[in-house]
Amino acid sequence: MKISAVQAEHTEDSVGYVFDFDGIKVYISEDTKNHQKLIERGESHVL
């Protein structure tokens, strides 16, 4: 399993996490707003 911290749209230091299980990715962000980077990253994935 690989865990990556990625930008989350909330406060300046907010992050979300991508959990990668053999190519299956789950993004967990807690409290965030929709933003263009999230939309672009999710175009090929189910969010």
C-alpha positions as CSV (number, residue, x, y, z in Angstrom):
1,M,0.0,0.0,0.0
2,K,1.2,3.5,-0.8
3,I,-0.1,6.6,1.0
4,S,0.4,10.1,-0.6
5,A,-0.5,13.5,0.9
6,V,-2.0,15.8,-1.7
7,Q,-3.3,19.4,-1.6
8,A,-6.9,19.9,-0.3
9,E,-8.9,23.1,-0.9
10,H,-9.6,24.4,2.6
11,T,-7.0,26.2,4.6
12,E,-3.5,26.9,3.3
13,D,-2.0,23.9,5.1
14,S,-4.8,21.4,4.5
15,V,-4.1,18.0,2.9
16,G,-5.9,15.0,1.7
17,Y,-4.6,11.5,1.4
18,V,-4.5,9.1,-1.5
19,F,-4.4,5.4,-0.5
20,D,-3.2,3.2,-3.4
21,F,-3.9,-0.6,-3.0
22,D,-2.5,-2.3,-6.1
23,G,-3.8,0.3,-8.5
24,I,-7.1,1.0,-6.7
25,K,-6.9,4.5,-5.4
26,V,-9.1,6.1,-2.6
27,Y,-8.9,9.8,-1.9
28,I,-9.8,11.0,1.6
29,S,-9.9,14.7,2.2
30,E,-12.3,15.3,5.1
31,D,-13.6,18.9,4.9
32,T,-12.8,20.3,1.5
33,K,-14.3,22.3,-1.4
34,N,-14.4,21.2,-5.1
35,H,-11.6,22.7,-7.0
36,Q,-10.1,22.3,-10.5
37,K,-7.1,20.1,-9.5
38,L,-9.4,17.7,-7.7
39,I,-11.6,17.5,-10.8
40,E,-8.6,16.9,-13.1
41,R,-7.2,14.2,-10.9
42,G,-10.6,12.5,-10.6
43,E,-11.5,12.5,-14.3
44,S,-10.2,8.9,-14.8
45,H,-11.3,7.7,-11.3
46,V,-14.6,7.3,-9.4
47,L,-14.6,9.7,-6.5
